[in-house]
Amino acid sequence: MIDRLKLAFMIFVVGVLFTFQPCYADVLYRLDFTEMKDGDAVKWFKKEGFVFKRDGDEVNLQFNKNRLIIENPKEINGLITKQVEIKNAKRIRIEWGVSKYPQGANWEKGILREAIGFVITFGDEKISSGSFVVPDVPYFIELFLGELEVENKVYTGNYYKKGGRYICTPCKNKVDETIVTDFELKENFSKFFKESVVPPITGLTIETDTRDTEGLSKAFIKKIEIFSD
């Protein structure tokens, strides 16, 4: 009788564990800097097909202690971008942090700057920038780390009010702290832009923008992963 009870209990436990096994989505794209050798990172990015735009060539990029270091030496806007084609993306996960916030950056007061941001571009359709002097671009969502912003608030910029959204998530983190941003792409794209069909991801961009601020900025990224439905 006791053996039968033990057997029944074991079957129950195994059944529960099997039922609640987590279902992991496929990784569609990954940038993993945790195993990179220390040294200059520019050659690696160019080899991988990234393009340096605006003041991108002036950004100090280094692999150091299992992470990518992004340091701005002055007031610049640097973009490190790559064209991709990633279909059926549902979620993005970023391990990153800030070592020095740009002094004066504050989206709540209209100073739309950040030590580090990651831009995800969707589709190829050009959406109006709202100005004839600013080029139209496809829909995009930028995730960034801020010191003074409101967490998960959906910001719009001076331009791209129809096709661009900026989200600080999470916010107000301690310097040098590694934090994780886990963000639903598919769900939020539909919510932000009122579109039922989510286009494929066509561009990925690391951005740092310290214009109109004082002092240096310094941030780091350990890993970026994009997951399927």
C-alpha positions in Angstrom: 0.0 0.0 0.0 2.8 2.4 0.9 4.7 1.6 -2.3 1.6 2.3 -4.3 1.2 5.7 -2.6 4.8 6.5 -3.2 4.4 5.6 -6.9 1.3 7.6 -7.2 3.0 10.6 -5.6 6.0 10.4 -7.9 3.7 10.2 -10.9 1.9 13.3 -9.7 5.1 15.3 -9.1 6.5 14.3 -12.6 3.2 15.3 -14.2 3.2 18.7 -12.4 6.8 19.4 -13.4 6.1 18.5 -17.0 3.0 20.6 -17.1 4.8 23.7 -15.8 8.0 23.3 -17.9 8.7 26.8 -19.4 8.3 27.1 -23.2 11.3 28.9 -24.6 10.9 30.8 -27.9 13.5 30.5 -30.6 16.3 33.1 -30.7 16.1 34.9 -34.1 19.0 37.2 -33.6 21.7 37.6 -31.0 24.6 40.0 -30.3 26.6 38.5 -27.4 29.6 40.4 -26.2 30.3 38.4 -23.1 33.1 36.3 -24.7 34.8 39.0 -26.8 38.5 39.6 -26.2 39.4 42.9 -24.7 40.3 45.6 -27.3 39.0 47.9 -29.9 35.5 47.0 -31.2 35.3 49.1 -34.3 36.9 46.5 -36.7 34.5 43.8 -35.4 31.4 45.9 -36.0 32.5 46.9 -39.5 33.3 43.2 -40.3 29.8 42.3 -39.1 28.2 44.7 -41.6 27.5 47.6 -39.2 27.6 51.1 -40.6 28.7 54.2 -38.6 26.4 57.2 -39.2 26.3 60.8 -38.0 29.1 61.0 -35.4 29.4 57.2 -35.1 33.1 57.3 -36.0 33.8 59.5 -32.9 32.2 57.1 -30.4 34.8 55.1 -28.4 33.9 51.4 -28.7 35.8 48.9 -26.7 35.4 45.3 -25.6 36.3 45.1 -22.0 35.5 42.6 -19.2 33.0 40.7 -21.2 31.0 43.6 -22.4 30.9 46.3 -25.1 31.8 49.8 -23.7 30.2 52.8 -25.5 31.8 56.0 -24.5 31.1 59.5 -25.8 34.1 61.9 -25.5 32.0 65.0 -26.2 28.6 66.3 -27.4 27.8 64.0 -30.3 25.2 61.8 -31.8 26.6 58.4 -32.8 24.8 55.6 -34.6 26.1 52.1 -35.2 23.5 50.5 -37.5 22.9 47.4 -39.5 20.3 46.3 -42.0 18.6 43.0 -41.2 15.5 41.0 -42.0 14.0 39.4 -39.0 10.5 38.0 -39.4 8.0 37.0 -36.7 9.9 38.8 -33.9 7.9 39.0 -30.6 10.3 40.1 -27.9 13.7 41.6 -27.3 15.9 41.2 -24.3 18.9 43.4 -23.5 21.5 43.1 -20.8 23.1 46.5 -20.4 23.8 49.5 -18.1 25.1 53.0 -17.7 28.4 54.0 -16.1 28.0 57.7 -16.6 24.8 59.5 -17.5 25.1 62.7 -19.7 24.6 65.6 -17.4 21.5 67.5 -18.4 19.7 64.8 -20.3 16.0 64.7 -19.2 13.2 63.7 -21.5 10.7 65.1 -19.0 12.1 68.6 -19.6 12.6 68.2 -23.4 16.3 67.4 -23.4 15.9 64.2 -25.5 19.4 62.7 -25.0 20.7 59.4 -23.6 23.9 57.6 -22.9 22.7 54.5 -24.7 19.7 53.5 -26.7 18.8 50.6 -29.0 16.6 51.3 -32.1 14.5 48.6 -33.8 13.3 49.6 -37.3 10.2 47.9 -38.8 9.5 47.4 -42.5 10.5 49.5 -45.5 7.6 52.0 -45.8 8.9 55.5 -45.1 6.8 57.4 -42.6 6.7 61.2 -42.5 9.2 62.8 -40.2 6.9 65.9 -39.9 9.5 68.2 -41.5 10.6 68.6 -45.1 14.3 69.0 -43.9 14.3 65.8 -41.9 14.3 62.5 -44.0 11.4 60.1 -43.7 12.2 56.7 -42.2 10.3 53.5 -41.5 8.5 52.8 -38.2 10.9 52.5 -35.2 10.9 51.9 -31.5 13.9 53.0 -29.4 14.6 51.6 -26.0 16.9 53.6 -23.8 18.3 53.9 -20.3 17.7 57.2 -18.5 18.4 58.7 -15.1 15.5 61.1 -14.8 12.8 59.8 -17.1 9.5 58.1 -16.2 9.8 54.3 -16.5 7.8 52.7 -19.4 6.4 56.1 -20.4 6.0 56.3 -24.2 7.8 59.4 -25.4 7.7 61.0 -28.8 10.6 63.1 -30.2 10.7 66.5 -31.9 10.2 64.6 -35.2 8.8 61.2 -36.2 5.7 61.7 -34.0 3.7 59.4 -36.3 6.3 56.7 -36.8 8.7 56.8 -33.8 8.4 55.9 -30.1 11.0 56.1 -27.3 10.7 54.1 -24.1 12.9 54.3 -21.0 12.8 50.8 -19.5 13.9 50.4 -16.8 14.8 53.9 -15.5 16.7 55.4 -12.7 19.3 52.6 -12.5 22.4 52.8 -10.4 25.6 53.5 -12.3 27.6 50.4 -13.4 24.6 48.2 -12.5 23.8 45.5 -15.1 20.0 45.5 -15.7 17.8 43.6 -18.1 15.3 45.2 -20.5 12.6 42.6 -21.6 10.3 44.2 -24.1 7.3 42.9 -26.1 7.9 44.1 -29.7 4.8 42.7 -31.5 2.3 43.7 -28.9 3.7 47.2 -28.4 4.1 47.9 -32.1 0.4 47.3 -32.7 -0.5 49.4 -29.7 1.8 52.3 -30.5 1.1 52.6 -34.3 -2.4 51.2 -34.5 -1.3 48.6 -37.1 -2.7 45.1 -37.1 0.2 43.7 -39.2 3.7 44.0 -37.7 6.4 44.3 -40.5 9.6 42.4 -40.2 12.5 44.1 -38.4 14.7 45.7 -41.0 17.2 47.6 -38.9 19.1 47.5 -35.6 20.9 50.5 -34.2 23.0 51.3 -31.2 22.7 55.0 -30.5 24.3 57.4 -28.1 23.3 61.1 -28.0 25.0 63.6 -25.7 24.2 66.8 -27.7 23.0 69.7 -25.5 24.5 68.1 -22.4 27.6 68.5 -20.3 30.4 66.0 -19.7 31.0 62.5 -21.0 28.7 59.6 -21.1 29.6 55.9 -20.8 27.4 52.8 -21.1 27.8 49.1 -21.8 26.0 46.2 -23.4 26.5 42.5 -22.6 23.9 40.8 -24.7 21.0 41.5 -27.1 18.5 38.8 -28.1 15.4 38.9 -30.2 12.9 36.0 -29.8 10.2 34.6 -32.0 6.5 34.2 -31.4 
